[in-house]
Amino acid sequence: MMHIQRDERGEVIGLLQRPLTTEEASSGDWLEADPADPAVAAFARRVGEVGNQNPLALTDAELARVTEDLIDVLIDRAVIQFTDLPVAAQNKLLQRRQTRATLANRLDLLGGDDII
């Protein structure tokens, strides 16, 4: 479970990916985080950019998306079956698909193609 800390403006200023200590839990400063929250993702990216000196790591997220797309193409063309992948890989892909679907629903501010 992740927890975040926000400043007075509501901006994310801290992120924990471990259980809270008794002191942290009693402080009331840490809130349960929604991993799909764009503010949480933006904070994690900012922290990663500051501490990341490896030039290859800058493209890791982009390459991960390319790999996902490649797997989808191979499945669509029946070159491989989803069940050919190890269970751990299947679970990760399903989790990412679900997260992307959740984010897409949140970003659908206009609610479709209805013309008013």
C-alpha positions as CSV (number, residue, x, y, z in Angstrom):
1,M,0.0,0.0,0.0
2,M,1.2,3.5,-0.9
3,H,0.8,6.6,1.2
4,I,1.2,10.2,0.1
5,Q,1.8,13.5,1.9
6,R,0.3,16.7,0.5
7,D,1.2,20.4,1.2
8,E,-1.3,23.1,2.0
9,R,-2.1,23.5,-1.8
10,G,-2.8,19.8,-2.2
11,E,0.4,19.1,-4.1
12,V,2.0,15.7,-3.5
13,I,5.3,16.3,-1.5
14,G,6.0,12.8,-0.2
15,L,5.4,9.2,-1.2
16,L,5.9,6.0,0.8
17,Q,5.7,2.5,-0.6
18,R,6.0,0.8,2.7
19,P,3.7,0.4,5.7
20,L,3.5,3.5,7.9
21,T,5.3,3.5,11.2
22,T,3.2,4.0,14.3
23,E,4.5,7.6,14.5
24,E,3.7,8.3,10.9
25,A,0.2,6.8,11.2
26,S,-0.6,8.8,14.3
27,S,0.6,12.1,12.7
28,G,-2.3,12.2,10.3
29,D,0.1,13.6,7.6
30,W,0.0,10.5,5.4
31,L,-3.0,9.6,3.3
32,E,-3.7,6.3,1.5
33,A,-2.6,6.8,-2.2
34,D,-4.4,5.8,-5.3
35,P,-1.7,4.5,-7.6
36,A,-3.7,5.6,-10.6
37,D,-3.9,9.2,-9.4
38,P,-2.0,11.4,-12.0
39,A,-0.6,13.5,-9.2
40,V,1.1,10.5,-7.6
41,A,2.5,9.4,-11.0
42,A,3.8,12.9,-11.7
43,F,5.5,13.1,-8.3
44,A,7.1,9.7,-8.8
45,R,8.4,10.9,-12.2
46,R,9.8,14.1,-10.8
47,V,11.6,12.3,-8.1
48,G,12.9,9.7,-10.6
49,E,14.2,12.5,-12.9
50,V,16.1,14.2,-10.1
51,G,17.9,11.1,-8.9
52,N,18.3,9.4,-12.2
53,Q,21.8,9.7,-13.7
54,N,21.5,6.6,-16.0
55,P,20.7,7.7,-19.6
56,L,19.2,4.3,-20.4
57,A,16.8,4.6,-17.5
58,L,15.2,7.7,-19.1
59,T,13.8,5.5,-21.9
60,D,12.8,2.5,-19.7
61,A,9.1,3.5,-19.4
62,E,8.9,4.2,-23.1
63,L,10.5,0.9,-24.0
64,A,8.1,-0.9,-21.6
65,R,5.2,0.6,-23.5
66,V,6.7,-0.5,-26.9
67,T,7.1,-4.0,-25.4
68,E,3.5,-4.1,-24.3
69,D,2.4,-3.0,-27.8
70,L,4.6,-5.6,-29.4
71,I,3.1,-8.4,-27.2
72,D,-0.4,-7.2,-28.2
73,V,0.5,-7.3,-31.9
74,L,1.9,-10.8,-31.6
75,I,-1.2,-12.0,-29.8
76,D,-3.5,-10.3,-32.3
77,R,-1.7,-12.0,-35.2
78,A,-1.8,-15.4,-33.4
79,V,1.9,-15.7,-33.3
80,I,1.7,-16.3,-29.6
81,Q,-1.1,-16.8,-27.1
82,F,-1.5,-14.8,-24.0
83,T,-1.3,-18.0,-22.0
84,D,2.1,-18.8,-23.5
85,L,3.5,-16.0,-21.3
86,P,4.6,-16.8,-17.7
87,V,1.9,-16.2,-15.2
88,A,3.9,-13.3,-13.6
89,A,4.1,-11.6,-17.0
90,Q,0.3,-12.2,-17.6
91,N,-0.5,-10.6,-14.3
92,K,1.7,-7.6,-15.0
93,L,0.2,-7.0,-18.4
94,L,-3.4,-7.4,-17.0
95,Q,-2.6,-4.9,-14.2
96,R,-1.2,-2.4,-16.7
97,R,-4.2,-2.8,-19.0
98,Q,-6.5,-2.2,-16.1
99,T,-4.6,0.8,-15.0
100,R,-4.6,2.3,-18.5
101,A,-8.3,1.7,-18.8
102,T,-8.9,3.4,-15.5
103,L,-6.8,6.4,-16.5
104,A,-8.5,6.6,-19.9
105,N,-11.9,6.7,-18.1
106,R,-10.7,9.5,-15.9
107,L,-9.3,11.5,-18.8
108,D,-12.6,11.2,-20.8
109,L,-13.8,14.6,-19.6
110,L,-16.1,15.1,-22.5
111,G,-17.9,11.8,-22.2
112,G,-17.6,10.5,-25.8
113,D,-18.5,11.8,-29.2
114,D,-22.0,13.1,-28.5
115,I,-22.6,16.3,-30.3
116,I,-24.7,18.9,-28.5
